[in-house]
Amino acid sequence: MSDTATLTRKADFPGLVTQEGEVWHYLDTAASAQKPQPVIDAMSCALGKDYATVHRGVYGRSAQMTSGYEAARRRVANFIGAKSENEVVFVRGATEAINLVAATWGMTRIGEGDRIILSTLEHHSNIVPWQMLAERTGAKIEVCPLTPDGQIDLGALEAMLTPRTKLVSLAHVSNVLGSVLDARKAADLAHSVGAKILLDGCQAAPRMRLDMEALDCDFYAFSGHKLYGPTGIGVLWAGSELLEHMPPYQGGGAMIDKVAFDGTTYAPPPQRFEAGTPMITEAIALHAAIDYVDALGPDRLFEHESRLAATLRDELRKLNAVTLFGPEESAGIVSFALEGVHPHDLGTILDEENVAIRAGHHCAQPLMDHLGVPATARASFGLYSDESDIDALMRGIERTRRIFG
Ligand SMILES: Cc1ncc(COP(=O)(O)O)c(C=O)c1O
C-alpha cells in the first residue's frame, strides 16, 4: 500500500489537521464532509464584506446577495441536470426535503390503504417522515428486502408493486453499506404502477454524477454538508409539474404572492416552499462547494472512493478477524465488525491514533436489526482520502487487536 494517489490536495482542507497540528485521518465523510478552503472563503465573504439579506433590499448590496443566492440555485440545477432552476428548492437538508414531500405531496396524494414502499437499509430520515404520514392518513408502509450482499432487491420490489403503491422511497447510495441502487430501474418499476419515486441522494450527490432527466425520478433529496458545503442547507429537486401542484410547506414571508385577512395567495415554486429569510450564506458556500467538486469531476470521485473502499475491504479481510457488511462494490463506504471488539471501543482507540471512524447504528436501526448487530464500525472516504488513511486505520486496528488480544 502507501500509494498515496489522491484526487486533490489535502492541504485545501484545514479540517484535516488536528488541533495539535498533526495529520487527522478523517474517515467519517459519509456523516459530514470536511470543507475545502474555497468554501470557507465563500462563506466568510458572504457573512462578512458581502453580507446583506436577499429579495427585499432596494440597496445594491442586497441586490448582489440576491443574485448570489439565485446563482447558487442555478448552479445546483446545472450540477444535477435539472431542466430549470425553478425545480430546485432550498431546504435545511435531506431530512427537511423528505419531510417537505411527506407533508405536502404526501398529505394531498396519499390516503387510507395506499402503500408506501421503503427498503430495509433506509436512513431514519427516509423512514420516520413516512411513518408519520402513514399514521395521519392510514397508509401502509411496506419494506423491500435486500439481496444477500446488501443491495435493495429490485426483483422483490417489482413483486411488491400494486396499483395501491403510491410512493417508492429509496436511498440512491446506502450510508451504511455503500450499496448503489440501480435508480433508473427502480424508477421504471415504480412508474409501471403509476407510483412516484423519491431518491434519498444524501450519499450519492457527493460521489456520483447526477442527472435528473436520466434518473427519471420524481423527487431527489440531498444535504449540502455532505457535498463539501456548509450545514443548514440542502436541496429538494422535483419536476416543475409536481411542484406546481404541491401545497405550501410552511407559511410566512417570501412564500406568498399576496397576503390579506380574507385570503392569501402563494408564490410559484420554488419560493412557495421557502418561507422566511433563506439560508443565504449557506447557498453561496454550497455554490463554491459544487464548483470545487465539479472541477474534479464526479465520475472520478466515484472511481477514487470505490477503489479505496475495495482496498480497505481487502486489507480487512487479510486480518481473518473481521466481518464485512455490504457488497464488494461499494461507493466509498465500508462497514465492518472486528471480532471481540465493540465498534465504540475500536472508535475510541482509533481516535487516539488520529483516525476518525464512525461507530454506531448510523441512523439505520432496522438495517442493524437485519444484520443482527447493534452497531457497526464504518469507514467512509471522501475526495481527500488516500491510502495513507487506510494505512493509519489498519495500524490502529492492529493496535486495538493487541490491546484486546
Ligand atoms: C442516506 C442518508 N439519508 C438522509 C440523511 C440525513 O441527512 P441530514 O441529516 O443532513 O438531513 C443522511 C445523513 O446521514 C444519510 O446518510
PDBQT file of the ligand as one rigid body, heavy atoms in Angstrom, charges set to zero:
ROOT
HETATM    1  C1  LIG A 501     -28.669   8.230   3.330  1.00  0.00    +0.000 C 
HETATM    2  C2  LIG A 501     -28.952   9.415   4.214  1.00  0.00    +0.000 A 
HETATM    3  N1  LIG A 501     -30.180   9.965   4.199  1.00  0.00    +0.000 NA
HETATM    4  C3  LIG A 501     -30.503  11.025   4.950  1.00  0.00    +0.000 A 
HETATM    5  C4  LIG A 501     -29.575  11.598   5.788  1.00  0.00    +0.000 A 
HETATM    6  C5  LIG A 501     -29.981  12.793   6.593  1.00  0.00    +0.000 C 
HETATM    7  O1  LIG A 501     -29.220  13.902   6.222  1.00  0.00    +0.000 OA
HETATM    8  P1  LIG A 501     -29.305  15.254   7.068  1.00  0.00    +0.000 P 
HETATM    9  O2  LIG A 501     -29.100  14.854   8.497  1.00  0.00    +0.000 OA
HETATM   10  O3  LIG A 501     -28.191  16.085   6.524  1.00  0.00    +0.000 OA
HETATM   11  O4  LIG A 501     -30.641  15.843   6.821  1.00  0.00    +0.000 OA
HETATM   12  C6  LIG A 501     -28.292  11.067   5.856  1.00  0.00    +0.000 A 
HETATM   13  C7  LIG A 501     -27.307  11.604   6.795  1.00  0.00    +0.000 C 
HETATM   14  O5  LIG A 501     -26.557  10.882   7.424  1.00  0.00    +0.000 OA
HETATM   15  C8  LIG A 501     -27.962   9.949   5.041  1.00  0.00    +0.000 A 
HETATM   16  O6  LIG A 501     -26.751   9.412   5.044  1.00  0.00    +0.000 OA
ENDROOT
TORSDOF 0
